[in-house]
Amino acid sequence: MKTQTRILLTAIALVTTIIACQRVPLTNRKQFVGMVSGEQMMAMSFTEYKGFMDSSKVVPYKNRDAEMITRVGGRIKKAVEDYLIQNNYSHIINGYQWEFKLVESKEVNAWCMPGGKVCFYTGILPVCKGEDGVAVVMGHEIAHAIAEHGRERMSNAMVAQGFTQIGALATGVATGDERLMNLAGQVLGIGTTVGGVLPNSRKQESEADQLGLIFMAMAGYNPNEAVAFWQRMAEAGKNSSKPPKLLSTHPADADRIASLQKNMDKAMKYYSAYANK
């Protein structure tokens, strides 16, 4: 009887895992996301984003650099949304509430939370060296959201900590489950008091590089700038005792550049298509 029960539970777990998997647009990579819904991730994201912005020095929109962040973000957002809608992926951006903010900070960093909440720090602008460089970072960060990397990290972390029931997050938040609240804080990592942030895996970072390259090209930004940008970022890391957070879990510099060059022809097709509109 016990053996039959184990077999049944294993079968249920296998079916659940299959149901809870989906494909990432463009890369077609299969990912496990089923322990938490996109709606739940966005609700937490919006709360954390507002809290962070309320306690940060946001650069006014009329500032030239802030205008550039909004302009680049808007172009890439439109290009990505058009692609998703045309290729039957529009469900991914359901409920998105895009925002593009620039915050005063010496930190060389930028991020995009689930639901399209984007933040650039002023410290990264000298490395960007203009609009094309901003587009490299913007494409990369938006790619994390479109590929639902946060949801994937949350789902995998929940399984690793022994949560076996899909939808456990909703129950856990309602009951104040400390393990789930800590996991959510570690995945989002912005404005939380939770020690440590659960980073993107190198696989996710490489995927964001690939998608970001295509996203910036779709919006009419020259993808060749990506190689130059990441070379500058690598130099910024060498010249600092504390490397930029964007480099924390990224592939080795040579591997990243080789990967970007490998995908450059594909990106250039989108760039040419934009130029010929």
Residue pairs with C-beta under 8 A, 6 or more apart in sequence:
13 164
16 34
16 166
17 32
17 34
19 34
20 32
20 33
20 34
20 35
20 155
20 166
21 30
21 31
21 32
21 33
21 34
22 30
22 31
22 33
22 148
23 29
23 30
23 31
24 31
24 147
24 148
24 207
24 211
25 83
25 84
25 87
25 89
25 92
25 146
25 147
25 211
26 210
26 211
26 214
27 147
27 207
27 210
27 211
29 207
31 147
31 148
31 152
32 152
32 155
32 156
32 159
33 148
33 151
33 152
33 155
34 155
34 166
35 154
35 155
35 158
35 159
35 163
35 166
35 167
35 168
35 169
36 151
36 154
36 155
36 158
36 169
37 167
37 169
37 170
38 92
38 94
38 95
38 114
38 148
38 151
39 95
40 169
40 170
40 173
41 114
41 115
41 148
41 150
41 151
41 154
42 95
42 96
42 97
42 114
42 115
44 114
44 184
44 188
45 113
45 114
45 115
45 117
45 150
45 188
46 97
46 115
46 117
48 113
48 188
48 190
48 191
48 192
49 99
49 113
49 117
49 119
49 190
49 191
51 191
52 119
52 190
52 191
53 101
53 103
53 119
55 191
56 103
56 104
56 105
57 103
57 104
57 105
58 101
58 102
58 103
58 104
59 65
59 66
59 101
59 102
59 103
59 104
59 122
60 66
61 67
61 70
63 102
65 102
65 122
65 125
66 101
66 102
68 131
68 134
69 100
69 101
69 102
69 118
69 120
69 134
69 138
70 100
71 131
72 100
72 131
72 134
72 135
72 138
72 219
72 221
73 98
73 100
73 118
73 138
73 142
74 100
75 135
75 219
75 220
75 221
76 135
76 138
76 139
76 142
76 215
76 216
76 218
76 219
76 221
77 98
77 116
77 142
78 219
79 215
79 218
79 219
79 220
79 274
80 142
80 146
80 215
80 218
80 219
81 90
81 93
82 218
83 89
83 218
84 90
84 92
84 93
84 146
92 146
92 148
93 116
93 146
95 115
96 115
96 116
97 115
97 116
97 117
98 116
98 117
98 118
99 116
99 117
99 118
100 118
100 120
101 118
101 119
101 120
102 119
102 120
102 121
102 122
103 119
103 120
103 121
103 122
104 121
104 122
105 121
105 122
105 123
106 121
106 122
106 123
107 121
107 123
107 124
107 244
107 245
108 121
108 123
108 124
108 127
108 233
108 236
108 240
108 244
108 245
108 246
109 121
109 123
109 124
109 244
109 245
109 246
110 118
110 119
110 120
110 121
110 124
110 137
110 138
110 141
110 246
111 118
111 119
111 141
111 144
111 190
112 118
112 119
112 141
112 142
112 144
112 145
113 145
113 150
113 188
113 190
114 145
114 148
114 150
114 151
115 145
116 142
116 145
118 138
118 141
118 142
119 190
120 134
120 137
120 138
124 137
124 244
124 246
125 134
127 133
127 229
127 232
127 233
127 236
127 244
128 134
128 136
128 137
128 229
129 229
129 232
131 221
132 216
132 221
132 222
132 225
132 229
133 225
133 228
133 229
133 232
135 216
135 219
135 221
135 225
136 212
136 216
136 221
136 225
136 226
136 229
136 230
137 229
137 246
138 212
138 216
139 211
139 212
139 213
139 214
139 215
139 216
139 219
139 221
140 208
140 209
140 211
140 212
141 208
141 212
142 212
142 215
143 207
143 208
143 209
143 210
143 211
143 212
143 215
144 150
144 200
144 204
144 208
146 211
146 215
147 204
147 207
147 208
147 211
149 200
149 204
149 207
149 208
150 187
150 188
152 204
153 187
153 198
153 200
153 201
153 204
154 169
154 183
154 184
154 187
157 183
157 186
157 187
157 198
158 168
158 169
158 180
158 183
161 179
161 183
163 172
163 180
165 171
168 180
169 180
169 184
171 177
172 179
172 180
172 181
173 180
173 181
173 184
182 194
183 198
185 192
185 193
185 194
186 192
186 194
186 196
186 197
186 198
187 197
187 198
189 197
189 198
199 248
199 249
200 208
200 249
201 249
202 249
202 250
202 251
205 249
205 250
205 251
206 251
206 256
206 259
209 226
209 251
209 256
209 259
209 260
210 259
210 263
212 226
213 223
213 226
213 260
213 263
213 264
213 267
214 223
214 263
214 266
214 267
214 270
216 223
216 225
216 226
216 267
217 223
217 267
217 268
217 269
217 270
217 271
217 274
218 270
218 274
219 274
220 271
220 274
220 275
221 271
222 271
223 264
223 267
223 268
223 271
224 264
226 260
227 257
227 260
227 261
230 253
230 256
230 257
230 260
231 253
231 257
233 244
233 246
233 247
234 247
234 253
236 243
236 244
237 243
237 244
237 247
250 256
251 259
